[in-house]
Amino acid sequence: MPIAIPKTPKNGITKFTNCRLVKGDALVQEDIWVSSATGKIIHSQAAFFDDLCLPDETINLGGRIVSPGLIDCQLNGAFGFNFSTLLEDMSQYGKKVRELNKKLVATGVTSYVPTLTSQRPELYQKALPYLGASGGSQAAHDGAESLGAHVEGPFLNPTKNGVHSVDVLQQAETFDDLKECYGAENIEPTANGGTIPIKMITAAPERGNMTKIIPELRERGSFTPSVTRKQHMKKHQPPWQREPR
């Protein structure tokens, strides 16, 4: 005789059925239980047999695919909007970012790192406040979330500028040069521990005093220096080095 499970209080569990899950390199027909309280996938059998939990809601996905959200680690813009654009009315900039977020999530991208190329200081100071990490509310209707801004320049080597305009490139001698460029409120944490919009900086360590500024960024609690990522490493290699035969 089946075990009678008494009605339980609302637990925030949703069961998705009639769906295909991405497992390895295959699509597997399987149900999935998700907790809205934690945002995590839960073990359905453990929840049912051990905790005597039933889903609050069952949603039939009609054979659709369920997969992890994609993360775009460098997004310069999308849907006709370039983040490195200075608008006459910057309140429209924030509106365009919100519109982009809602469109982007429909492509499967749930979070991204908005990236600004080498620009004049005015652009950074006006745009960065709109590009900081935005996922605190975890509200699905807001669309994709920013993980924090990446400033790719303007402290780059003018002989290895790629598509970055040499006219806007700078050389930093002190931390104050970074503050003057990006805006102090965008790069220096406040005394009360407030967050800053910049999460990543690409800079040429051989230019100016950047090798001395990098440790200062760490001491101020702004960034963790690393060489775990290379930007456009092969841009200046001749074809025979890029694609050796």
trRosetta pair geometry for C-beta under 8 A, 3 or more apart (Angstrom, degrees):
i j d omega theta_ij theta_ji phi_ij phi_ji
5 8 7.6 -38 157 -28 101 104
5 52 5.4 179 -142 -165 106 93
5 54 6.4 132 114 -40 142 116
6 52 7.7 30 43 159 75 131
8 11 6.4 6 121 -34 121 118
8 52 6.8 151 -65 119 133 88
8 53 6.0 -89 62 -121 167 58
8 54 6.4 153 28 29 115 85
10 56 5.4 46 -142 -105 78 131
11 35 7.6 -67 141 -128 89 93
11 37 7.5 -73 167 -18 59 130
11 53 5.6 -49 36 -148 173 119
11 56 6.3 -169 47 -43 68 105
12 35 5.6 58 108 -165 103 70
12 36 4.0 -123 -176 53 101 92
12 37 4.2 117 79 -33 159 90
12 56 6.5 20 -70 -2 9 139
13 33 5.8 -2 -172 -174 107 105
13 34 7.2 153 -152 78 58 38
13 35 5.6 -31 -95 -98 70 65
13 36 7.5 -147 -74 5 21 80
13 42 6.9 -64 -123 39 111 141
13 47 6.7 137 -121 -178 158 154
13 53 6.2 93 2 154 157 124
13 54 7.7 176 76 118 130 30
13 55 4.7 -114 113 -119 98 62
13 56 5.8 134 58 1 62 84
14 33 7.2 161 82 -153 42 56
14 34 5.3 -18 61 62 92 90
14 36 6.4 67 -11 -39 108 102
14 55 5.9 74 -138 -161 18 115
14 56 6.6 -45 -78 57 60 89
14 57 5.0 -18 -119 70 83 97
14 58 7.6 160 -167 -91 63 28
14 59 6.3 11 178 -1 110 111
15 31 6.1 1 -175 180 97 119
15 32 7.5 159 -155 83 54 39
15 33 5.2 -25 -100 -99 72 78
15 44 7.4 75 -115 -119 103 122
15 55 3.8 -102 -17 -54 103 165
15 57 7.2 -169 30 96 71 48
15 58 4.6 -19 71 -110 106 77
15 59 7.2 169 87 23 53 66
16 19 5.2 0 142 -1 106 147
16 31 6.5 165 85 -159 55 66
16 32 5.0 -8 56 60 104 88
16 33 7.7 -171 19 -81 71 29
16 34 6.9 32 -10 -1 108 110
16 58 7.9 166 -86 -159 20 57
16 59 5.3 -24 -109 69 66 97
16 61 5.5 32 -173 -33 101 121
16 66 6.3 109 115 -74 152 150
17 31 4.7 -14 -104 -110 71 103
17 58 5.9 8 -1 -173 120 102
17 59 7.2 162 24 78 73 44
17 60 5.6 -36 75 -103 92 61
17 61 7.1 173 75 9 37 85
18 60 4.9 24 37 -156 130 81
18 61 5.6 -174 88 50 80 69
18 62 6.1 38 122 -62 124 18
18 63 6.1 -50 159 -50 90 51
19 29 7.7 154 87 -143 33 55
19 30 7.5 -48 79 71 76 49
19 31 7.2 94 37 -113 94 40
19 32 6.7 -61 70 12 131 106
19 61 4.0 37 -80 53 104 140
19 63 7.0 158 -110 -136 38 10
19 64 5.7 -28 -126 68 89 68
19 65 7.2 128 -175 -121 87 13
19 66 4.9 45 156 -16 135 113
20 27 4.2 18 169 176 124 107
20 28 6.6 144 -160 64 69 30
20 29 5.8 -38 -100 -86 73 55
20 30 7.7 77 -133 25 34 68
20 63 6.7 24 -19 -172 103 56
20 64 7.2 -143 27 109 85 28
20 65 5.0 -39 74 -105 101 63
20 66 6.9 168 77 19 45 74
21 27 7.1 149 67 -158 34 57
21 28 5.0 -31 61 63 90 89
21 29 8.0 155 14 -99 80 7
21 30 5.1 -42 8 55 124 108
21 32 6.1 125 -83 -55 125 126
21 65 7.9 141 -94 -160 17 62
21 66 5.4 -27 -101 68 65 100
21 67 7.6 142 -159 -81 49 55
22 26 7.9 153 -152 82 46 39
22 27 6.4 -30 -93 -101 53 66
22 65 6.8 54 -48 -176 93 105
22 66 7.2 -138 1 91 82 54
22 67 4.1 44 -2 -110 135 94
22 68 7.1 -97 65 5 130 76
23 26 5.7 -26 72 69 81 87
23 27 7.8 127 25 -117 76 18
23 28 4.8 1 19 0 126 128
27 65 6.4 -70 -130 -116 123 103
31 44 6.8 55 102 -67 108 166
32 41 6.1 -53 -174 -136 106 111
32 44 7.7 -145 -147 -47 26 122
32 66 6.0 -134 22 99 151 162
33 41 6.9 108 78 -162 57 65
33 42 5.0 -59 104 63 107 90
33 43 7.8 -13 57 92 121 10
33 44 4.4 137 -5 -87 130 90
33 47 6.3 -126 123 30 162 152
33 55 6.3 -138 -128 -81 101 111
34 39 7.7 -13 -179 -163 102 29
34 40 7.2 -176 -150 98 70 27
34 41 5.7 -45 -99 -100 73 54
34 42 7.0 149 -116 8 21 84
35 38 4.6 32 96 34 123 93
35 39 7.1 -45 87 3 76 17
35 40 5.7 2 46 58 105 71
35 41 8.0 164 11 -112 79 8
35 42 5.2 71 -28 -32 106 124
36 39 7.1 32 -150 -74 32 51
38 42 8.0 99 54 -62 127 105
39 138 6.5 -99 -73 -161 140 138
42 46 7.4 -119 164 68 90 106
42 47 5.5 66 133 -50 126 131
43 46 3.9 45 97 19 117 116
43 47 6.4 161 85 -17 61 86
44 47 5.7 -59 -147 38 30 110
44 48 6.1 22 159 -16 67 111
45 48 5.8 -58 -142 41 30 107
45 49 5.7 -1 172 7 70 114
46 49 6.8 -62 -123 51 21 88
46 50 4.9 -17 -169 21 63 127
46 51 6.9 47 141 -2 68 100
47 50 7.2 -31 -78 52 9 88
47 51 5.2 -42 -150 47 46 120
47 53 4.4 -63 172 60 91 119
48 51 7.6 31 -6 55 9 76
48 52 7.3 33 -177 -114 35 24
48 53 6.4 -93 -84 62 38 65
48 54 7.2 61 -114 -86 81 57
49 52 7.7 0 -174 -70 11 53
55 58 5.6 104 92 -66 140 75
61 64 4.2 -102 160 40 106 102
61 66 7.0 -72 -124 -51 176 104
67 108 7.1 2 75 -148 118 118
69 108 6.8 177 -142 173 55 61
69 109 7.0 73 179 -168 87 21
69 110 2.9 -12 -175 3 144 134
69 111 6.7 81 126 3 128 83
70 107 7.8 -64 47 114 132 85
70 108 4.9 57 4 126 116 93
70 109 4.7 -58 79 -98 102 58
70 110 6.6 132 48 10 48 76
71 109 7.3 117 -101 -150 16 79
71 110 7.2 -43 -77 60 63 78
71 111 5.1 -13 -117 75 84 92
71 112 6.8 170 -166 -86 55 47
71 147 7.6 38 -154 -36 109 144
72 75 4.5 59 122 -55 131 111
72 104 8.0 -91 7 -169 138 127
72 109 5.2 4 -21 -143 109 134
72 111 7.7 -165 30 102 68 46
72 112 3.9 0 61 -118 100 102
72 113 7.0 -139 105 26 69 68
73 112 7.6 -126 -60 -149 16 59
73 113 5.4 16 -166 18 40 124
74 113 5.8 -27 -85 76 40 109
74 115 4.9 21 -159 -35 76 149
74 150 6.4 -64 -116 59 80 158
74 152 7.9 57 -147 -56 119 136
75 78 6.4 -31 -173 -33 116 109
75 83 7.7 98 115 -20 77 132
75 112 4.4 6 1 174 139 132
75 113 6.4 144 18 68 83 52
75 114 5.8 -48 77 -103 95 47
75 115 6.1 150 63 10 38 94
76 82 6.4 -12 144 -146 90 79
76 83 6.1 -135 -177 27 46 104
76 84 6.8 -29 -168 -4 94 107
76 115 5.2 -52 -84 73 63 100
76 116 8.0 123 -134 -94 73 23
76 117 6.7 23 -132 -36 119 101
77 81 5.1 -144 -165 103 109 57
77 82 3.9 -103 -29 -114 166 38
77 83 4.9 -157 -72 -13 88 71
77 84 7.4 -101 -40 15 122 73
77 85 7.7 63 -95 -9 148 111
77 100 7.5 -96 -160 -122 60 149
78 81 6.7 -5 64 55 43 83
78 100 5.5 120 65 -152 97 109
78 103 7.2 -166 118 94 116 117
78 104 6.0 92 79 -87 157 103
79 99 7.5 -129 100 123 144 98
79 100 5.8 -176 42 -114 122 78
79 103 5.2 52 -60 97 157 157
79 104 7.7 -116 -15 -61 122 76
81 85 7.1 -115 -168 26 66 141
81 96 4.8 168 -130 170 152 123
81 97 7.8 -151 134 -73 148 46
81 99 7.7 114 -15 77 153 109
81 100 5.7 -108 59 -70 135 123
82 85 4.7 107 77 -35 89 109
83 97 7.9 61 -109 -95 88 98
83 114 5.1 147 -102 -177 157 106
83 115 6.8 134 56 69 145 41
83 116 5.7 -109 118 -83 112 72
83 127 6.5 113 172 179 79 137
83 131 6.6 67 -155 -95 127 135
84 116 5.1 129 -86 -146 89 71
84 117 5.0 -24 -75 33 160 88
84 119 5.5 -170 -156 -61 103 133
84 123 6.5 35 -158 172 66 144
84 127 7.5 -61 -111 -52 36 178
85 93 7.7 -177 86 -113 88 101
86 90 7.9 -39 -161 -88 63 98
86 119 7.9 151 -42 -174 108 136
86 122 6.6 35 -117 114 145 104
86 123 4.9 -100 -67 -101 108 86
86 126 6.6 74 -131 69 90 138
86 127 7.3 -100 -94 -49 65 111
87 90 5.6 146 69 -90 97 48
87 92 5.3 -120 148 71 157 109
87 93 5.1 -172 24 -59 129 93
87 96 8.0 150 -46 2 151 139
89 92 4.7 72 95 -4 98 109
89 93 8.0 -169 108 -15 56 79
90 93 4.7 -23 -162 7 62 123
90 94 7.4 63 149 -14 69 88
90 126 5.2 -114 -110 176 151 113
90 127 7.6 -130 -144 -80 115 55
90 130 7.9 -152 172 -33 97 135
91 94 6.1 -45 -164 31 43 109
91 95 6.8 45 141 -18 65 105
92 95 5.2 -52 -150 37 43 117
92 96 6.2 45 151 -22 71 102
93 96 5.9 -56 -151 35 30 109
93 97 6.6 32 150 -20 63 104
93 126 7.5 120 8 141 166 96
93 127 6.3 -122 -179 -116 150 74
93 130 5.5 -157 122 -10 106 169
94 97 5.6 -51 -149 33 35 113
94 98 6.5 33 154 -17 66 104
94 130 4.7 -140 -91 -122 76 123
95 98 5.8 -56 -152 36 32 110
95 99 6.4 32 151 -19 65 106
96 99 5.5 -51 -146 37 35 113
96 100 6.3 40 152 -23 65 104
97 100 5.6 -53 -149 34 31 114
97 101 6.5 38 151 -25 63 102
97 114 7.7 -15 -133 -95 112 155
97 130 5.2 170 -10 159 157 115
97 131 7.0 -138 -122 -85 146 65
97 146 7.9 -15 -178 -46 120 129
98 101 5.6 -47 -151 28 34 116
98 102 6.8 28 155 -15 63 103
98 142 7.5 -80 -146 -158 86 79
98 143 7.7 128 -172 34 55 127
99 102 6.0 -59 -154 36 33 107
99 103 6.5 24 153 -12 67 109
100 103 5.9 -63 -147 42 31 105
100 104 5.8 34 158 -28 69 112
100 144 7.9 -64 126 55 74 115
101 104 5.8 -55 -140 32 25 112
101 105 6.8 26 163 -23 60 102
101 134 7.6 -80 -103 95 148 150
101 142 6.1 -27 132 153 139 73
101 143 3.7 135 138 86 80 123
101 144 4.8 -144 -152 56 68 73
101 145 7.0 50 -143 -78 120 33
101 146 7.8 -75 -94 -33 115 81
102 105 6.5 -49 -151 25 28 108
102 106 7.7 32 150 -21 55 103
102 142 7.4 -110 -75 170 81 30
102 143 3.8 -132 -87 -56 40 142
102 144 7.9 -139 -54 14 18 75
103 106 6.0 -56 -168 25 40 115
103 107 7.7 34 144 -17 66 101
103 143 7.2 19 18 -144 34 149
104 107 5.9 -58 -167 28 45 110
104 109 5.0 -61 165 75 96 115
104 112 6.9 -71 168 -13 153 139
104 143 6.2 99 53 165 84 119
104 144 4.1 -52 92 6 117 142
105 108 7.8 117 -175 -23 40 6
105 109 6.6 -108 -98 76 36 62
105 110 6.0 56 -125 -105 88 55
105 143 4.1 -154 -7 -157 126 73
105 144 4.5 -172 -63 -43 82 77
109 112 5.9 29 166 -57 123 111
109 144 5.4 8 112 -105 85 142
110 144 5.5 -172 -160 -119 22 77
110 145 7.0 5 155 20 66 85
111 135 6.7 -17 -108 -62 115 141
111 144 6.0 -180 -80 -169 27 85
111 145 4.9 -21 -109 66 84 83
111 146 7.4 133 -157 -118 75 6
111 147 5.3 74 168 -51 113 102
112 144 6.0 31 0 157 104 131
112 145 7.8 163 25 84 65 41
112 146 6.5 -45 72 -112 73 52
112 147 6.7 -158 87 4 22 97
113 146 7.4 88 -118 -160 30 71
113 147 5.2 -48 -82 58 73 109
113 148 6.7 -17 -129 71 82 62
113 149 7.4 120 -175 -138 72 20
113 150 4.9 51 155 -20 113 118
113 199 7.0 -112 -136 69 105 125
113 200 6.7 15 -169 20 137 134
114 131 4.4 -119 79 -153 140 114
114 146 5.4 -30 -7 -127 110 115
114 149 5.4 -40 77 -111 93 72
114 150 7.0 179 88 25 41 79
115 149 7.4 145 -95 -166 32 67
115 150 4.3 -23 -106 72 81 109
115 151 7.8 170 -155 -86 60 19
115 152 5.5 30 -176 -14 107 117
116 119 6.2 -67 169 6 108 125
116 123 7.0 164 -163 130 131 113
116 124 6.5 140 124 -99 161 77
116 127 6.4 132 -93 96 137 140
116 128 7.5 -67 -17 -77 150 81
116 131 7.5 -169 -37 16 109 175
116 149 6.6 13 -3 -175 105 115
116 150 7.2 178 24 89 64 57
116 151 5.3 -15 62 -117 105 64
116 152 6.6 -178 84 27 48 77
116 153 7.9 -115 113 56 77 87
117 152 5.5 -32 -114 75 47 108
117 153 6.0 22 175 33 50 129
117 163 7.6 -49 -151 95 147 96
117 164 5.9 -162 177 -104 105 90
118 152 6.9 -81 -41 106 66 71
118 153 3.0 -65 -78 131 85 154
118 154 3.8 97 -148 -108 91 78
118 156 6.2 -84 -75 12 135 124
118 161 7.6 -59 15 -156 157 98
118 164 4.0 68 21 -158 129 118
118 165 6.3 -151 94 46 113 71
118 168 5.1 150 144 93 98 113
118 169 5.9 -14 -167 -83 148 68
119 123 3.9 -54 140 58 141 145
119 124 6.3 161 76 -40 111 82
119 153 7.5 117 3 96 55 114
119 154 6.6 -133 39 -58 34 116
119 168 5.9 -50 -155 168 15 156
120 123 5.7 102 63 2 68 100
120 154 7.9 33 -83 -42 26 156
120 168 5.5 -106 -63 -132 64 115
121 124 5.8 -61 -154 39 43 109
121 125 5.9 32 158 -17 77 112
121 180 6.7 -51 -120 140 149 67
121 181 4.8 -126 -102 -146 98 47
121 182 7.4 -105 -139 -51 81 22
121 183 7.7 135 -176 -45 93 75
122 125 6.0 -63 -145 41 28 108
122 126 6.2 10 164 -6 66 115
123 126 6.3 -72 -146 44 24 98
123 127 5.6 0 170 -3 67 122
124 127 6.4 -69 -129 46 20 96
124 128 5.5 24 179 -31 64 116
124 151 6.6 34 -122 -120 120 129
124 181 6.3 37 48 148 155 72
124 182 4.8 -91 150 -125 139 54
124 183 6.4 -169 118 -3 95 99
124 186 6.9 -177 155 87 96 166
125 128 6.8 -33 -118 22 15 111
125 182 7.0 144 -72 168 68 30
125 183 3.9 125 -116 -55 85 124
125 186 7.0 -143 -116 -11 52 140
126 129 7.6 -63 -177 21 27 103
127 130 6.0 -71 -171 39 50 107
127 131 6.3 28 147 -16 82 121
128 131 5.6 -75 -143 41 39 108
128 132 7.2 61 165 -50 71 83
128 149 5.7 -115 -136 27 81 170
128 151 7.7 -17 -95 -70 117 114
128 182 6.6 61 -42 -172 161 88
128 183 6.6 -167 47 43 138 127
128 186 4.3 40 116 -132 152 138
128 197 4.6 152 169 80 88 143
128 198 6.5 -24 -151 -54 128 85
129 132 7.0 -26 -158 -13 32 110
129 185 7.8 13 -83 109 101 118
129 186 7.1 -98 -60 -90 66 103
129 197 6.2 -144 -101 -40 26 148
131 146 5.9 -170 -173 -151 55 158
131 148 7.7 74 133 -169 79 29
131 149 4.0 70 117 -78 119 115
131 197 5.5 88 77 -180 74 126
132 146 6.6 116 103 103 25 133
132 148 6.0 -3 -155 -118 53 63
132 149 6.4 -53 -83 -14 43 99
132 195 6.7 125 -174 119 132 111
132 196 7.1 -146 -115 143 120 32
132 197 3.2 -98 -75 -111 91 80
133 136 7.3 92 125 -38 97 88
133 145 7.4 32 -169 160 63 104
133 146 5.8 -148 -117 103 29 84
133 147 5.8 -4 -109 -169 89 25
133 148 4.5 -15 -54 -60 89 81
133 195 6.7 -63 39 153 115 150
133 197 7.5 -171 0 -132 61 53
133 199 7.0 83 -51 -55 101 132
134 142 7.3 -147 141 150 114 140
134 145 4.9 -156 79 -154 86 82
134 146 4.5 69 8 36 105 93
135 138 6.3 50 173 -76 80 57
135 145 3.5 64 -74 175 96 160
135 146 7.4 -158 -28 57 85 48
135 147 7.4 4 -5 -90 125 55
137 142 6.7 95 75 -13 124 149
139 142 4.6 81 86 -9 100 109
142 145 7.0 53 106 -81 118 84
146 149 7.2 0 179 -60 128 64
147 199 6.5 -82 125 42 78 169
148 197 6.4 166 -149 180 71 46
148 198 6.8 58 172 158 99 14
148 199 2.9 81 119 -28 133 131
148 200 7.2 118 110 -5 105 81
149 197 4.9 30 8 146 119 93
149 198 5.2 -56 74 -103 99 49
149 199 6.2 138 52 15 42 82
149 200 7.5 -140 113 40 44 75
150 198 7.8 103 -100 -151 20 71
150 199 6.7 -48 -70 68 63 83
150 200 4.1 -14 -114 71 85 112
150 201 7.6 -175 -159 -75 59 26
150 202 7.1 41 174 -16 99 99
151 182 6.4 -70 -76 -104 169 121
151 198 5.8 -27 -9 -127 112 116
151 200 7.3 178 27 93 58 61
151 201 5.4 -7 63 -114 96 71
151 202 7.2 -152 99 27 53 73
152 164 7.8 -141 124 -82 97 129
152 202 4.4 13 -129 40 63 129
152 231 6.8 159 -140 -143 110 153
153 156 4.8 -41 -110 -20 92 114
153 164 5.5 162 -77 -138 158 148
153 168 7.6 71 148 107 130 104
153 169 6.8 -81 -160 -110 114 75
153 202 6.6 -13 -35 82 50 97
153 203 7.7 130 -108 -95 29 59
154 164 7.4 167 -129 -179 72 129
154 168 5.1 -102 -131 131 143 89
154 169 5.1 -162 172 -119 93 40
154 170 4.9 72 103 12 107 91
154 181 6.8 -142 37 -161 104 138
155 169 7.5 118 -109 -165 18 75
155 170 5.7 -46 -88 77 65 84
155 171 6.9 105 -139 -115 81 28
155 172 5.1 -19 -117 -11 134 110
155 178 7.7 -34 -40 -94 143 87
155 181 7.8 172 -46 42 99 176
155 201 7.8 19 42 172 120 112
155 203 4.1 0 90 -133 114 101
155 204 6.3 -144 135 28 73 77
155 207 6.3 -179 175 83 82 132
155 208 7.3 -75 -156 28 108 131
155 210 6.4 141 157 -92 132 128
156 160 7.1 -121 166 85 100 80
156 161 5.9 115 114 -113 127 67
156 164 5.9 69 52 80 154 159
156 169 5.5 -88 58 -130 82 115
156 202 7.4 16 -82 121 101 94
156 203 7.0 -131 -74 -141 54 43
156 204 5.1 101 -147 -25 39 111
156 207 7.4 109 153 -5 12 156
157 160 4.4 32 83 38 113 97
157 161 7.1 -134 91 -60 56 65
157 169 8.0 -28 105 -169 6 147
157 204 4.2 136 -36 -116 86 163
157 206 6.7 19 -81 66 123 106
157 207 5.7 -163 -84 -55 71 121
158 161 5.5 1 -147 -52 40 118
158 166 4.8 70 -147 -137 103 100
158 169 5.1 175 -80 75 89 157
160 204 7.4 131 63 -101 115 132
160 235 7.3 116 -169 82 86 120
160 236 5.7 -71 -127 -38 92 148
161 164 4.5 -119 -179 67 89 92
161 165 7.5 -97 168 78 137 6
161 166 5.5 -103 -56 -76 171 77
161 169 6.4 -96 -110 -59 120 142
162 232 5.6 7 -85 139 147 164
162 235 5.0 -45 -98 -173 100 161
164 168 7.5 -108 172 63 90 102
164 169 6.7 89 132 -70 118 103
165 168 5.0 61 85 13 106 101
165 169 7.4 -162 99 -27 57 83
166 169 5.6 -45 -153 9 43 120
170 177 7.1 -177 147 171 129 116
170 181 6.4 -151 45 -94 162 137
171 177 8.0 -47 107 176 43 158
171 207 5.2 -124 -126 165 88 106
171 208 4.0 153 174 -55 88 116
172 175 8.0 48 176 -92 123 22
172 177 4.0 173 -135 90 80 137
172 178 5.8 27 -128 -52 143 80
172 181 7.8 -79 -87 -8 108 139
172 203 7.5 -29 18 -154 130 139
172 207 7.4 80 31 112 72 98
172 208 4.8 156 66 96 46 157
172 209 6.6 -97 112 55 73 76
172 210 5.8 88 64 -79 107 80
172 213 5.8 -6 121 -33 128 165
173 177 5.8 111 37 -31 64 142
173 208 5.2 -113 -74 -168 53 113
173 209 5.0 67 -152 11 44 117
174 177 5.5 123 60 -8 62 94
174 209 6.8 22 -66 65 42 138
174 213 7.0 147 -166 -92 22 108
175 178 5.6 -49 -165 32 50 112
175 179 6.6 49 141 -18 73 102
175 213 5.5 157 -76 -139 68 96
175 216 5.1 -112 -66 120 127 144
175 217 7.4 170 -117 -65 110 68
175 220 7.6 125 -149 -31 152 147
176 179 5.3 -52 -147 37 41 114
176 180 6.2 42 153 -21 70 103
177 180 5.8 -51 -145 36 31 111
177 181 6.4 27 154 -17 62 109
177 208 7.8 -85 66 170 166 160
177 213 8.0 -70 51 -102 107 149
178 181 5.8 -60 -148 39 31 109
178 182 5.9 -6 170 12 70 112
178 187 5.8 -146 139 149 108 170
178 213 6.8 137 -27 -175 129 138
179 182 6.8 -67 -126 54 23 84
179 183 7.1 -41 -173 138 56 10
179 184 4.3 26 -159 -86 109 74
179 187 6.1 -138 -96 59 62 127
179 188 6.4 5 -103 -24 110 123
182 186 4.8 -127 148 85 98 122
182 187 4.8 85 88 -38 137 123
182 198 6.5 -4 -173 -49 147 146
183 186 4.3 68 76 7 100 113
183 187 7.1 141 77 -1 55 93
184 187 6.7 -86 -147 48 28 88
184 188 5.2 -29 -175 26 74 123
185 188 7.3 -57 -94 52 19 83
185 190 7.8 11 -133 -61 74 101
185 196 7.4 176 154 -123 48 93
186 196 5.8 106 -178 -169 32 102
186 197 5.4 -39 -145 42 84 103
186 198 5.6 79 157 -19 86 107
187 196 6.0 111 -101 -178 11 151
187 198 5.5 3 -97 33 69 142
187 222 6.2 21 172 -145 68 145
188 196 6.9 129 48 -84 20 144
188 220 6.4 -66 -132 168 80 139
188 222 6.6 -60 -108 -82 41 125
189 193 6.6 -5 174 -139 120 31
189 194 6.4 168 -161 68 72 61
189 195 7.3 -29 -118 -120 93 23
189 196 5.8 -105 -78 -27 62 110
189 220 7.1 161 27 150 95 89
189 221 5.6 -52 25 94 142 110
189 222 6.2 -164 -15 -89 95 70
190 193 7.0 -48 77 26 77 18
190 194 4.1 26 34 32 116 111
196 222 6.8 -13 35 -138 148 90
198 201 6.6 30 174 -60 125 91
198 222 7.8 11 86 -179 109 108
200 223 7.8 118 -109 -130 35 121
201 217 7.7 -118 30 -129 141 161
201 223 6.7 -58 15 -94 108 163
202 231 5.1 42 -142 -32 141 157
203 207 7.5 -121 170 50 88 112
203 210 5.4 -166 138 -147 126 139
203 214 7.9 -163 69 -78 131 100
204 207 4.3 62 90 -2 111 114
204 210 6.6 142 89 20 53 166
205 210 5.0 -146 -136 103 41 119
205 211 5.2 71 -177 -74 94 80
205 214 6.9 -11 -118 -36 100 141
206 210 7.4 -6 29 49 17 122
206 211 7.8 36 -89 -41 32 109
207 210 5.6 50 69 -9 70 128
208 213 7.9 17 109 -10 110 129
209 212 4.6 -37 171 40 96 114
209 213 5.8 104 111 -29 84 96
210 213 5.3 -56 -139 38 38 113
210 214 6.3 51 160 -34 69 96
211 214 6.1 -37 -148 17 29 116
212 215 6.7 -53 -164 34 38 103
212 216 6.9 37 143 -18 64 111
213 216 5.3 -61 -156 38 41 117
213 217 6.5 51 148 -28 72 97
214 217 5.7 -46 -155 24 34 114
214 218 7.1 31 150 -15 61 101
214 225 4.8 72 171 -100 110 134
215 218 5.5 -53 -156 35 41 113
215 219 6.3 41 149 -21 71 104
215 225 7.0 -42 -79 -20 47 147
216 219 5.5 -51 -144 36 37 112
216 220 6.3 33 157 -16 67 106
217 220 6.0 -61 -149 39 27 107
217 222 4.8 -83 -169 66 77 116
217 223 4.5 -10 149 42 119 107
217 225 6.9 116 72 -59 115 93
218 221 7.8 42 174 -69 34 23
218 222 7.5 -92 -76 50 20 73
218 223 6.4 -72 -77 80 57 66
218 224 6.4 70 -114 -116 96 39
218 225 5.6 -62 -55 -10 120 98
226 229 7.2 59 106 11 108 82
227 230 7.8 30 -179 -69 75 79
230 233 4.4 26 140 -63 129 116
232 235 4.3 20 161 -34 105 122
234 237 4.8 -54 -160 23 71 123
234 241 7.5 -171 -146 111 95 97
234 242 5.1 101 179 -112 128 95
237 241 4.0 -113 180 88 115 123
237 242 5.0 144 96 -57 118 82
238 241 5.4 89 59 10 70 102
238 242 7.3 -140 100 -7 33 92
239 242 5.5 -59 -142 38 36 110
239 243 6.2 -28 180 36 73 97
240 243 7.4 -76 -130 66 21 63
240 244 6.4 54 171 -100 62 62
240 245 7.7 -58 -141 1 78 90
241 244 6.8 4 -134 -59 25 91
